[in-house]
Amino acid sequence: MIYKSLMALSWVVCRTPYRLLMGIGRVLGNLYYLFVKKERERAVRQMMEALHMTEAEARHTVRESFVNLARNVLEILYMPHLNERNFRQYIEIDHLEILKKALAEKKGVVILTGHIGTWEWLSAAFTLNGLPVTAIAKPQPNMQFTEVLNALRDTIHVEIFSRGTSELLAAARALKKGKILGFLADQDAGPGGAFLPFLGKTASTPMGPAVFSRKFSSPVVPAFILRQPNGRHKVVIKDIMRYEDTGDTDKDLFDFTARMTKIVEEIVRENPTQWLWFQKRWNTKPEEQKKGKHHTVQAEEEAGR
């Protein structure tokens, strides 16, 4: 029932004028800000700590981030409307040649990104330009929501590997075939992550981009999609990054992850209304860190089998 209802909603959204849709998003975002007290207060607190804002400044910025989130949700439902002919009405890409140059190496490309802007549209910007995109996605608590998301992603030709399955092997095969593998690298990574400074506090950080880059000699390309004041989206592609092998695998993975984390942090600081401030980014404490051989090295070995 949920699946059919959301797909029906998507059908309606795709037939709604885009400017009207964004106006609806502003209304829904403001309502969300008013009604979800727990998430709102967590977002305000974390923004004040990270960006050294006053409470009034943080509340205003968080409200705008909720508006952006509501618009993101509507734009995800709008994805079936996007195609190779019309997507340039909504999305512009800065320096696509960097990504094409990385793909030309035939070693696959790891995309470093985060929950910034309408991140699902980042994939659309690439696939609708004829580039092969894959990603590892976390299943939603309700499987029907996962099925809806995957159905919508299918309309923009993204290949999804679901976490908790054989996603490591599937992702490894994708890179071997020279495809793009996207990573959302701004979530709490649990006890096995790399504990690094992020927005002023130590956070457990995913090491997946570094792990796969090392194993397959794949270049890493930071890419983010940002909502512009004129209502369009701009994909910002930064310079190619490469794993540096000194012979100390754990240190090299950690150092590369630290370099990438600084880039994500910089984007968040520059675009505070476009990040998910209520997520539990700092949930895992440094004292919870796993000791001994890093689990990501073990995961890397499994992916290469």
C-alpha positions as protocol buffer text, in pm:
chain_id: "A"
residue {
  index: 1
  type: MET
  ca { x: 0 y: 0 z: 0 }
}
residue {
  index: 2
  type: ILE
  ca { x: 281 y: 243 z: 89 }
}
residue {
  index: 3
  type: TYR
  ca { x: 464 y: 160 z: -233 }
}
residue {
  index: 4
  type: LYS
  ca { x: 159 y: 223 z: -452 }
}
residue {
  index: 5
  type: SER
  ca { x: 70 y: 543 z: -265 }
}
residue {
  index: 6
  type: LEU
  ca { x: 418 y: 692 z: -298 }
}
residue {
  index: 7
  type: MET
  ca { x: 448 y: 596 z: -664 }
}
residue {
  index: 8
  type: ALA
  ca { x: 108 y: 758 z: -722 }
}
residue {
  index: 9
  type: LEU
  ca { x: 234 y: 1069 z: -540 }
}
residue {
  index: 10
  type: SER
  ca { x: 540 y: 1067 z: -764 }
}
residue {
  index: 11
  type: TRP
  ca { x: 308 y: 1058 z: -1069 }
}
residue {
  index: 12
  type: VAL
  ca { x: 130 y: 1368 z: -938 }
}
residue {
  index: 13
  type: VAL
  ca { x: 454 y: 1546 z: -848 }
}
residue {
  index: 14
  type: CYS
  ca { x: 593 y: 1486 z: -1199 }
}
residue {
  index: 15
  type: ARG
  ca { x: 290 y: 1663 z: -1343 }
}
residue {
  index: 16
  type: THR
  ca { x: 315 y: 1963 z: -1112 }
}
residue {
  index: 17
  type: PRO
  ca { x: 492 y: 2278 z: -1242 }
}
residue {
  index: 18
  type: TYR
  ca { x: 841 y: 2281 z: -1095 }
}
residue {
  index: 19
  type: ARG
  ca { x: 820 y: 2633 z: -951 }
}
residue {
  index: 20
  type: LEU
  ca { x: 495 y: 2546 z: -777 }
}
residue {
  index: 21
  type: LEU
  ca { x: 657 y: 2230 z: -645 }
}
residue {
  index: 22
  type: MET
  ca { x: 940 y: 2432 z: -489 }
}
residue {
  index: 23
  type: GLY
  ca { x: 683 y: 2665 z: -330 }
}
residue {
  index: 24
  type: ILE
  ca { x: 508 y: 2365 z: -181 }
}
residue {
  index: 25
  type: GLY
  ca { x: 847 y: 2250 z: -53 }
}
residue {
  index: 26
  type: ARG
  ca { x: 892 y: 2577 z: 137 }
}
residue {
  index: 27
  type: VAL
  ca { x: 556 y: 2534 z: 307 }
}
residue {
  index: 28
  type: LEU
  ca { x: 624 y: 2168 z: 395 }
}
residue {
  index: 29
  type: GLY
  ca { x: 974 y: 2249 z: 521 }
}
residue {
  index: 30
  type: ASN
  ca { x: 842 y: 2514 z: 756 }
}
residue {
  index: 31
  type: LEU
  ca { x: 576 y: 2278 z: 886 }
}
residue {
  index: 32
  type: TYR
  ca { x: 839 y: 2007 z: 938 }
}
residue {
  index: 33
  type: TYR
  ca { x: 1053 y: 2253 z: 1133 }
}
residue {
  index: 34
  type: LEU
  ca { x: 761 y: 2332 z: 1362 }
}
residue {
  index: 35
  type: PHE
  ca { x: 648 y: 1975 z: 1429 }
}
residue {
  index: 36
  type: VAL
  ca { x: 968 y: 1765 z: 1466 }
}
residue {
  index: 37
  type: LYS
  ca { x: 1101 y: 1910 z: 1788 }
}
residue {
  index: 38
  type: LYS
  ca { x: 1360 y: 1640 z: 1862 }
}
residue {
  index: 39
  type: GLU
  ca { x: 1530 y: 1666 z: 1521 }
}
residue {
  index: 40
  type: ARG
  ca { x: 1498 y: 2045 z: 1518 }
}
residue {
  index: 41
  type: GLU
  ca { x: 1664 y: 2092 z: 1855 }
}
residue {
  index: 42
  type: ARG
  ca { x: 1941 y: 1846 z: 1771 }
}
residue {
  index: 43
  type: ALA
  ca { x: 2009 y: 2033 z: 1448 }
}
residue {
  index: 44
  type: VAL
  ca { x: 2014 y: 2372 z: 1622 }
}
residue {
  index: 45
  type: ARG
  ca { x: 2248 y: 2245 z: 1893 }
}
residue {
  index: 46
  type: GLN
  ca { x: 2488 y: 2082 z: 1648 }
}
residue {
  index: 47
  type: MET
  ca { x: 2492 y: 2385 z: 1420 }
}
residue {
  index: 48
  type: MET
  ca { x: 2565 y: 2623 z: 1708 }
}
residue {
  index: 49
  type: GLU
  ca { x: 2856 y: 2405 z: 1820 }
}
residue {
  index: 50
  type: ALA
  ca { x: 2998 y: 2351 z: 1470 }
}
residue {
  index: 51
  type: LEU
  ca { x: 2959 y: 2696 z: 1317 }
}
residue {
  index: 52
  type: HIS
  ca { x: 2973 y: 2908 z: 1635 }
}
residue {
  index: 53
  type: MET
  ca { x: 2637 y: 3069 z: 1557 }
}
residue {
  index: 54
  type: THR
  ca { x: 2405 y: 3236 z: 1800 }
}
residue {
  index: 55
  type: GLU
  ca { x: 2087 y: 3045 z: 1876 }
}
residue {
  index: 56
  type: ALA
  ca { x: 1883 y: 3287 z: 1664 }
}
residue {
  index: 57
  type: GLU
  ca { x: 2118 y: 3246 z: 1367 }
}
residue {
  index: 58
  type: ALA
  ca { x: 2117 y: 2869 z: 1403 }
}
residue {
  index: 59
  type: ARG
  ca { x: 1738 y: 2849 z: 1421 }
}
residue {
  index: 60
  type: HIS
  ca { x: 1702 y: 3057 z: 1105 }
}
residue {
  index: 61
  type: THR
  ca { x: 1960 y: 2846 z: 920 }
}
residue {
  index: 62
  type: VAL
  ca { x: 1814 y: 2517 z: 1040 }
}
residue {
  index: 63
  type: ARG
  ca { x: 1468 y: 2629 z: 927 }
}
residue {
  index: 64
  type: GLU
  ca { x: 1610 y: 2691 z: 579 }
}
residue {
  index: 65
  type: SER
  ca { x: 1781 y: 2351 z: 585 }
}
residue {
  index: 66
  type: PHE
  ca { x: 1443 y: 2191 z: 658 }
}
residue {
  index: 67
  type: VAL
  ca { x: 1295 y: 2377 z: 360 }
}
residue {
  index: 68
  type: ASN
  ca { x: 1579 y: 2244 z: 148 }
}
residue {
  index: 69
  type: LEU
  ca { x: 1514 y: 1892 z: 276 }
}
residue {
  index: 70
  type: ALA
  ca { x: 1143 y: 1911 z: 191 }
}
residue {
  index: 71
  type: ARG
  ca { x: 1233 y: 2027 z: -158 }
}
residue {
  index: 72
  type: ASN
  ca { x: 1481 y: 1741 z: -184 }
}
residue {
  index: 73
  type: VAL
  ca { x: 1208 y: 1489 z: -107 }
}
residue {
  index: 74
  type: LEU
  ca { x: 979 y: 1639 z: -371 }
}
residue {
  index: 75
  type: GLU
  ca { x: 1265 y: 1638 z: -621 }
}
residue {
  index: 76
  type: ILE
  ca { x: 1333 y: 1272 z: -554 }
}
residue {
  index: 77
  type: LEU
  ca { x: 967 y: 1202 z: -634 }
}
residue {
  index: 78
  type: TYR
  ca { x: 1015 y: 1420 z: -944 }
}
residue {
  index: 79
  type: MET
  ca { x: 1301 y: 1208 z: -1080 }
}
residue {
  index: 80
  type: PRO
  ca { x: 1092 y: 1012 z: -1334 }
}
residue {
  index: 81
  type: HIS
  ca { x: 1037 y: 1347 z: -1510 }
}
residue {
  index: 82
  type: LEU
  ca { x: 1410 y: 1392 z: -1568 }
}
residue {
  index: 83
  type: ASN
  ca { x: 1557 y: 1264 z: -1893 }
}
residue {
  index: 84
  type: GLU
  ca { x: 1847 y: 1317 z: -2131 }
}
residue {
  index: 85
  type: ARG
  ca { x: 1660 y: 1597 z: -2311 }
}
residue {
  index: 86
  type: ASN
  ca { x: 1540 y: 1813 z: -2022 }
}
residue {
  index: 87
  type: PHE
  ca { x: 1775 y: 1767 z: -1726 }
}
residue {
  index: 88
  type: ARG
  ca { x: 1987 y: 2067 z: -1825 }
}
residue {
  index: 89
  type: GLN
  ca { x: 1690 y: 2289 z: -1741 }
}
residue {
  index: 90
  type: TYR
  ca { x: 1747 y: 2195 z: -1378 }
}
residue {
  index: 91
  type: ILE
  ca { x: 2114 y: 2099 z: -1345 }
}
residue {
  index: 92
  type: GLU
  ca { x: 2440 y: 2253 z: -1461 }
}
residue {
  index: 93
  type: ILE
  ca { x: 2775 y: 2081 z: -1419 }
}
residue {
  index: 94
  type: ASP
  ca { x: 3102 y: 2254 z: -1341 }
}
residue {
  index: 95
  type: HIS
  ca { x: 3411 y: 2076 z: -1479 }
}
residue {
  index: 96
  type: LEU
  ca { x: 3258 y: 1750 z: -1604 }
}
residue {
  index: 97
  type: GLU
  ca { x: 3584 y: 1703 z: -1794 }
}
residue {
  index: 98
  type: ILE
  ca { x: 3758 y: 1617 z: -1465 }
}
residue {
  index: 99
  type: LEU
  ca { x: 3528 y: 1319 z: -1413 }
}
residue {
  index: 100
  type: LYS
  ca { x: 3560 y: 1208 z: -1775 }
}
residue {
  index: 101
  type: LYS
  ca { x: 3939 y: 1225 z: -1747 }
}
residue {
  index: 102
  type: ALA
  ca { x: 3928 y: 1005 z: -1437 }
}
residue {
  index: 103
  type: LEU
  ca { x: 3697 y: 755 z: -1609 }
}
residue {
  index: 104
  type: ALA
  ca { x: 3934 y: 739 z: -1905 }
}
residue {
  index: 105
  type: GLU
  ca { x: 4191 y: 570 z: -1680 }
}
residue {
  index: 106
  type: LYS
  ca { x: 3967 y: 257 z: -1694 }
}
residue {
  index: 107
  type: LYS
  ca { x: 4004 y: 185 z: -1321 }
}
residue {
  index: 108
  type: GLY
  ca { x: 3662 y: 304 z: -1216 }
}
residue {
  index: 109
  type: VAL
  ca { x: 3602 y: 624 z: -1021 }
}
residue {
  index: 110
  type: VAL
  ca { x: 3511 y: 666 z: -656 }
}
residue {
  index: 111
  type: ILE
  ca { x: 3283 y: 967 z: -608 }
}
residue {
  index: 112
  type: LEU
  ca { x: 3319 y: 1137 z: -271 }
}
residue {
  index: 113
  type: THR
  ca { x: 3001 y: 1317 z: -171 }
}
residue {
  index: 114
  type: GLY
  ca { x: 2758 y: 1363 z: 118 }
}
residue {
  index: 115
  type: HIS
  ca { x: 2401 y: 1437 z: 220 }
}
residue {
  index: 116
  type: ILE
  ca { x: 2426 y: 1782 z: 66 }
}
residue {
  index: 117
  type: GLY
  ca { x: 2173 y: 1938 z: -169 }
}
residue {
  index: 118
  type: THR
  ca { x: 1949 y: 1693 z: -356 }
}
residue {
  index: 119
  type: TRP
  ca { x: 2215 y: 1423 z: -355 }
}
residue {
  index: 120
  type: GLU
  ca { x: 2003 y: 1179 z: -557 }
}
residue {
  index: 121
  type: TRP
  ca { x: 2013 y: 1429 z: -843 }
}
residue {
  index: 122
  type: LEU
  ca { x: 2393 y: 1413 z: -842 }
}
residue {
  index: 123
  type: SER
  ca { x: 2361 y: 1063 z: -987 }
}
residue {
  index: 124
  type: ALA
  ca { x: 2112 y: 1191 z: -1244 }
}
residue {
  index: 125
  type: ALA
  ca { x: 2357 y: 1461 z: -1355 }
}
residue {
  index: 126
  type: PHE
  ca { x: 2605 y: 1189 z: -1444 }
}
residue {
  index: 127
  type: THR
  ca { x: 2382 y: 912 z: -1578 }
}
residue {
  index: 128
  type: LEU
  ca { x: 2187 y: 1149 z: -1802 }
}
residue {
  index: 129
  type: ASN
  ca { x: 2523 y: 1253 z: -1945 }
}
residue {
  index: 130
  type: GLY
  ca { x: 2576 y: 888 z: -2039 }
}
residue {
  index: 131
  type: LEU
  ca { x: 2810 y: 796 z: -1752 }
}
residue {
  index: 132
  type: PRO
  ca { x: 2770 y: 463 z: -1564 }
}
residue {
  index: 133
  type: VAL
  ca { x: 2681 y: 522 z: -1197 }
}
residue {
  index: 134
  type: THR
  ca { x: 2657 y: 272 z: -912 }
}
residue {
  index: 135
  type: ALA
  ca { x: 2613 y: 332 z: -540 }
}
residue {
  index: 136
  type: ILE
  ca { x: 2589 y: 148 z: -210 }
}
residue {
  index: 137
  type: ALA
  ca { x: 2262 y: 242 z: -37 }
}
residue {
  index: 138
  type: LYS
  ca { x: 2143 y: 181 z: 316 }
}
residue {
  index: 139
  type: PRO
  ca { x: 1800 y: 12 z: 320 }
}
residue {
  index: 140
  type: GLN
  ca { x: 1521 y: 211 z: 484 }
}
residue {
  index: 141
  type: PRO
  ca { x: 1359 y: 71 z: 803 }
}
residue {
  index: 142
  type: ASN
  ca { x: 1046 y: 4 z: 598 }
}
residue {
  index: 143
  type: MET
  ca { x: 1129 y: -207 z: 291 }
}
residue {
  index: 144
  type: GLN
  ca { x: 850 y: -45 z: 91 }
}
residue {
  index: 145
  type: PHE
  ca { x: 1031 y: 289 z: 119 }
}
residue {
  index: 146
  type: THR
  ca { x: 1347 y: 117 z: -7 }
}
residue {
  index: 147
  type: GLU
  ca { x: 1155 y: -28 z: -299 }
}
residue {
  index: 148
  type: VAL
  ca { x: 1014 y: 316 z: -386 }
}
residue {
  index: 149
  type: LEU
  ca { x: 1359 y: 475 z: -373 }
}
residue {
  index: 150
  type: ASN
  ca { x: 1509 y: 203 z: -590 }
}
residue {
  index: 151
  type: ALA
  ca { x: 1224 y: 233 z: -840 }
}
residue {
  index: 152
  type: LEU
  ca { x: 1282 y: 609 z: -862 }
}
residue {
  index: 153
  type: ARG
  ca { x: 1658 y: 561 z: -894 }
}
residue {
  index: 154
  type: ASP
  ca { x: 1597 y: 314 z: -1174 }
}
residue {
  index: 155
  type: THR
  ca { x: 1430 y: 591 z: -1375 }
}
residue {
  index: 156
  type: ILE
  ca { x: 1763 y: 776 z: -1384 }
}
residue {
  index: 157
  type: HIS
  ca { x: 1960 y: 456 z: -1459 }
}
residue {
  index: 158
  type: VAL
  ca { x: 2150 y: 420 z: -1130 }
}
residue {
  index: 159
  type: GLU
  ca { x: 2261 y: 72 z: -1023 }
}
residue {
  index: 160
  type: ILE
  ca { x: 2213 y: 27 z: -647 }
}
residue {
  index: 161
  type: PHE
  ca { x: 2389 y: -221 z: -418 }
}
residue {
  index: 162
  type: SER
  ca { x: 2199 y: -265 z: -94 }
}
residue {
  index: 163
  type: ARG
  ca { x: 2396 y: -269 z: 230 }
}
residue {
  index: 164
  type: GLY
  ca { x: 2380 y: -595 z: 420 }
}
residue {
  index: 165
  type: THR
  ca { x: 2395 y: -808 z: 107 }
}
residue {
  index: 166
  type: SER
  ca { x: 2701 y: -882 z: -108 }
}
residue {
  index: 167
  type: GLU
  ca { x: 2750 y: -510 z: -171 }
}
residue {
  index: 168
  type: LEU
  ca { x: 3130 y: -519 z: -132 }
}
residue {
  index: 169
  type: LEU
  ca { x: 3171 y: -774 z: -409 }
}
residue {
  index: 170
  type: ALA
  ca { x: 2921 y: -594 z: -632 }
}
residue {
  index: 171
  type: ALA
  ca { x: 3094 y: -261 z: -579 }
}
residue {
  index: 172
  type: ALA
  ca { x: 3431 y: -418 z: -651 }
}
residue {
  index: 173
  type: ARG
  ca { x: 3300 y: -558 z: -979 }
}
residue {
  index: 174
  type: ALA
  ca { x: 3160 y: -217 z: -1072 }
}
residue {
  index: 175
  type: LEU
  ca { x: 3499 y: -50 z: -1031 }
}
residue {
  index: 176
  type: LYS
  ca { x: 3670 y: -329 z: -1224 }
}
residue {
  index: 177
  type: LYS
  ca { x: 3429 y: -258 z: -1510 }
}
residue {
  index: 178
  type: GLY
  ca { x: 3530 y: 108 z: -1506 }
}
residue {
  index: 179
  type: LYS
  ca { x: 3208 y: 243 z: -1354 }
}
residue {
  index: 180
  type: ILE
  ca { x: 3147 y: 523 z: -1105 }
}
residue {
  index: 181
  type: LEU
  ca { x: 3095 y: 415 z: -743 }
}
residue {
  index: 182
  type: GLY
  ca { x: 2935 y: 680 z: -523 }
}
residue {
  index: 183
  type: PHE
  ca { x: 2992 y: 713 z: -148 }
}
residue {
  index: 184
  type: LEU
  ca { x: 2800 y: 931 z: 97 }
}
residue {
  index: 185
  type: ALA
  ca { x: 3088 y: 987 z: 334 }
}
residue {
  index: 186
  type: ASP
  ca { x: 2930 y: 1211 z: 597 }
}
residue {
  index: 187
  type: GLN
  ca { x: 2753 y: 958 z: 819 }
}
residue {
  index: 188
  type: ASP
  ca { x: 2854 y: 809 z: 1152 }
}
residue {
  index: 189
  type: ALA
  ca { x: 3063 y: 500 z: 1073 }
}
residue {
  index: 190
  type: GLY
  ca { x: 3038 y: 327 z: 1411 }
}
residue {
  index: 191
  type: PRO
  ca { x: 3325 y: 180 z: 1613 }
}
residue {
  index: 192
  type: GLY
  ca { x: 3518 y: 73 z: 1302 }
}
residue {
  index: 193
  type: GLY
  ca { x: 3540 y: 415 z: 1139 }
}
residue {
  index: 194
  type: ALA
  ca { x: 3828 y: 660 z: 1133 }
}
residue {
  index: 195
  type: PHE
  ca { x: 3793 y: 903 z: 1423 }
}
residue {
  index: 196
  type: LEU
  ca { x: 3862 y: 1244 z: 1273 }
}
residue {
  index: 197
  type: PRO
  ca { x: 3777 y: 1609 z: 1339 }
}
residue {
  index: 198
  type: PHE
  ca { x: 3460 y: 1710 z: 1155 }
}
residue {
  index: 199
  type: LEU
  ca { x: 3307 y: 2052 z: 1210 }
}
residue {
  index: 200
  type: GLY
  ca { x: 3499 y: 2096 z: 1532 }
}
residue {
  index: 201
  type: LYS
  ca { x: 3426 y: 1759 z: 1697 }
}
residue {
  index: 202
  type: THR
  ca { x: 3571 y: 1412 z: 1662 }
}
residue {
  index: 203
  type: ALA
  ca { x: 3348 y: 1192 z: 1447 }
}
residue {
  index: 204
  type: SER
  ca { x: 3364 y: 832 z: 1331 }
}
residue {
  index: 205
  type: THR
  ca { x: 3412 y: 864 z: 956 }
}
residue {
  index: 206
  type: PRO
  ca { x: 3351 y: 608 z: 677 }
}
residue {
  index: 207
  type: MET
  ca { x: 3670 y: 481 z: 515 }
}
residue {
  index: 208
  type: GLY
  ca { x: 3502 y: 316 z: 217 }
}
residue {
  index: 209
  type: PRO
  ca { x: 3626 y: 567 z: -44 }
}
residue {
  index: 210
  type: ALA
  ca { x: 3987 y: 520 z: 70 }
}
residue {
  index: 211
  type: VAL
  ca { x: 3952 y: 142 z: 90 }
}
residue {
  index: 212
  type: PHE
  ca { x: 3819 y: 101 z: -263 }
}
residue {
  index: 213
  type: SER
  ca { x: 4060 y: 358 z: -405 }
}
residue {
  index: 214
  type: ARG
  ca { x: 4352 y: 165 z: -261 }
}
residue {
  index: 215
  type: LYS
  ca { x: 4237 y: -178 z: -368 }
}
residue {
  index: 216
  type: PHE
  ca { x: 4158 y: -91 z: -729 }
}
residue {
  index: 217
  type: SER
  ca { x: 4389 y: 209 z: -785 }
}
residue {
  index: 218
  type: SER
  ca { x: 4074 y: 407 z: -858 }
}
residue {
  index: 219
  type: PRO
  ca { x: 4092 y: 787 z: -861 }
}
residue {
  index: 220
  type: VAL
  ca { x: 3865 y: 967 z: -616 }
}
residue {
  index: 221
  type: VAL
  ca { x: 3663 y: 1261 z: -747 }
}
residue {
  index: 222
  type: PRO
  ca { x: 3485 y: 1486 z: -492 }
}
residue {
  index: 223
  type: ALA
  ca { x: 3149 y: 1597 z: -635 }
}
residue {
  index: 224
  type: PHE
  ca { x: 2858 y: 1780 z: -474 }
}
residue {
  index: 225
  type: ILE
  ca { x: 2525 y: 1914 z: -599 }
}
residue {
  index: 226
  type: LEU
  ca { x: 2425 y: 2252 z: -462 }
}
residue {
  index: 227
  type: ARG
  ca { x: 2095 y: 2437 z: -491 }
}
residue {
  index: 228
  type: GLN
  ca { x: 2149 y: 2783 z: -639 }
}
residue {
  index: 229
  type: PRO
  ca { x: 1962 y: 3108 z: -558 }
}
residue {
  index: 230
  type: ASN
  ca { x: 1801 y: 3097 z: -905 }
}
residue {
  index: 231
  type: GLY
  ca { x: 1641 y: 2760 z: -821 }
}
residue {
  index: 232
  type: ARG
  ca { x: 1869 y: 2549 z: -1040 }
}
residue {
  index: 233
  type: HIS
  ca { x: 2127 y: 2298 z: -918 }
}
residue {
  index: 234
  type: LYS
  ca { x: 2500 y: 2318 z: -976 }
}
residue {
  index: 235
  type: VAL
  ca { x: 2724 y: 2013 z: -966 }
}
residue {
  index: 236
  type: VAL
  ca { x: 3067 y: 2110 z: -834 }
}
residue {
  index: 237
  type: ILE
  ca { x: 3343 y: 1868 z: -930 }
}
residue {
  index: 238
  type: LYS
  ca { x: 3678 y: 1908 z: -758 }
}
residue {
  index: 239
  type: ASP
  ca { x: 4026 y: 1789 z: -856 }
}
residue {
  index: 240
  type: ILE
  ca { x: 4110 y: 1419 z: -871 }
}
residue {
  index: 241
  type: MET
  ca { x: 4248 y: 1274 z: -547 }
}
residue {
  index: 242
  type: ARG
  ca { x: 4471 y: 968 z: -524 }
}
residue {
  index: 243
  type: TYR
  ca { x: 4558 y: 721 z: -252 }
}
residue {
  index: 244
  type: GLU
  ca { x: 4923 y: 748 z: -148 }
}
residue {
  index: 245
  type: ASP
  ca { x: 5086 y: 418 z: -54 }
}
residue {
  index: 246
  type: THR
  ca { x: 5371 y: 447 z: 198 }
}
residue {
  index: 247
  type: GLY
  ca { x: 5355 y: 83 z: 302 }
}
residue {
  index: 248
  type: ASP
  ca { x: 5161 y: 146 z: 624 }
}
residue {
  index: 249
  type: THR
  ca { x: 4809 y: 55 z: 514 }
}
residue {
  index: 250
  type: ASP
  ca { x: 4618 y: 163 z: 823 }
}
residue {
  index: 251
  type: LYS
  ca { x: 4795 y: 500 z: 835 }
}
residue {
  index: 252
  type: ASP
  ca { x: 4756 y: 557 z: 463 }
}
residue {
  index: 253
  type: LEU
  ca { x: 4383 y: 481 z: 473 }
}
residue {
  index: 254
  type: PHE
  ca { x: 4342 y: 708 z: 775 }
}
residue {
  index: 255
  type: ASP
  ca { x: 4538 y: 996 z: 618 }
}
residue {
  index: 256
  type: PHE
  ca { x: 4351 y: 974 z: 287 }
}
residue {
  index: 257
  type: THR
  ca { x: 4019 y: 968 z: 471 }
}
residue {
  index: 258
  type: ALA
  ca { x: 4129 y: 1278 z: 666 }
}
residue {
  index: 259
  type: ARG
  ca { x: 4207 y: 1461 z: 342 }
}
residue {
  index: 260
  type: MET
  ca { x: 3867 y: 1373 z: 199 }
}
residue {
  index: 261
  type: THR
  ca { x: 3684 y: 1464 z: 520 }
}
residue {
  index: 262
  type: LYS
  ca { x: 3827 y: 1816 z: 506 }
}
residue {
  index: 263
  type: ILE
  ca { x: 3674 y: 1861 z: 161 }
}
residue {
  index: 264
  type: VAL
  ca { x: 3330 y: 1748 z: 279 }
}
residue {
  index: 265
  type: GLU
  ca { x: 3360 y: 1975 z: 583 }
}
residue {
  index: 266
  type: GLU
  ca { x: 3450 y: 2273 z: 363 }
}
residue {
  index: 267
  type: ILE
  ca { x: 3141 y: 2220 z: 145 }
}
residue {
  index: 268
  type: VAL
  ca { x: 2916 y: 2197 z: 453 }
}
residue {
  index: 269
  type: ARG
  ca { x: 3061 y: 2514 z: 603 }
}
residue {
  index: 270
  type: GLU
  ca { x: 3010 y: 2701 z: 275 }
}
residue {
  index: 271
  type: ASN
  ca { x: 2653 y: 2571 z: 230 }
}
residue {
  index: 272
  type: PRO
  ca { x: 2508 y: 2522 z: 580 }
}
residue {
  index: 273
  type: THR
  ca { x: 2143 y: 2525 z: 469 }
}
residue {
  index: 274
  type: GLN
  ca { x: 2202 y: 2225 z: 241 }
}
residue {
  index: 275
  type: TRP
  ca { x: 2329 y: 1966 z: 489 }
}
residue {
  index: 276
  type: LEU
  ca { x: 2130 y: 1734 z: 719 }
}
residue {
  index: 277
  type: TRP
  ca { x: 2212 y: 1889 z: 1053 }
}
residue {
  index: 278
  type: PHE
  ca { x: 1985 y: 1662 z: 1254 }
}
residue {
  index: 279
  type: GLN
  ca { x: 2165 y: 1342 z: 1158 }
}
residue {
  index: 280
  type: LYS
  ca { x: 2356 y: 1169 z: 1439 }
}
residue {
  index: 281
  type: ARG
  ca { x: 2696 y: 1243 z: 1289 }
}
residue {
  index: 282
  type: TRP
  ca { x: 2879 y: 1235 z: 1621 }
}
residue {
  index: 283
  type: ASN
  ca { x: 2690 y: 943 z: 1773 }
}
residue {
  index: 284
  type: THR
  ca { x: 2990 y: 710 z: 1819 }
}
residue {
  index: 285
  type: LYS
  ca { x: 3235 y: 831 z: 2083 }
}
residue {
  index: 286
  type: PRO
  ca { x: 3613 y: 799 z: 2041 }
}
residue {
  index: 287
  type: GLU
  ca { x: 3632 y: 562 z: 2340 }
}
residue {
  index: 288
  type: GLU
  ca { x: 3412 y: 319 z: 2145 }
}
residue {
  index: 289
  type: GLN
  ca { x: 3670 y: 282 z: 1868 }
}
residue {
  index: 290
  type: LYS
  ca { x: 3766 y: -71 z: 1765 }
}
residue {
  index: 291
  type: LYS
  ca { x: 4120 y: -168 z: 1851 }
}
residue {
  index: 292
  type: GLY
  ca { x: 4362 y: -375 z: 1648 }
}
residue {
  index: 293
  type: LYS
  ca { x: 4354 y: -430 z: 1272 }
}
residue {
  index: 294
  type: HIS
  ca { x: 4113 y: -192 z: 1110 }
}
residue {
  index: 295
  type: HIS
  ca { x: 3793 y: -352 z: 985 }
}
residue {
  index: 296
  type: THR
  ca { x: 3810 y: -160 z: 658 }
}
residue {
  index: 297
  type: VAL
  ca { x: 4133 y: -337 z: 566 }
}
residue {
  index: 298
  type: GLN
  ca { x: 3956 y: -666 z: 625 }
}
residue {
  index: 299
  type: ALA
  ca { x: 3661 y: -547 z: 416 }
}
residue {
  index: 300
  type: GLU
  ca { x: 3901 y: -452 z: 141 }
}
residue {
  index: 301
  type: GLU
  ca { x: 4050 y: -800 z: 139 }
}
residue {
  index: 302
  type: GLU
  ca { x: 3701 y: -952 z: 117 }
}
residue {
  index: 303
  type: ALA
  ca { x: 3607 y: -724 z: -173 }
}
residue {
  index: 304
  type: GLY
  ca { x: 3914 y: -831 z: -366 }
}
residue {
  index: 305
  type: ARG
  ca { x: 3849 y: -1203 z: -342 }
}
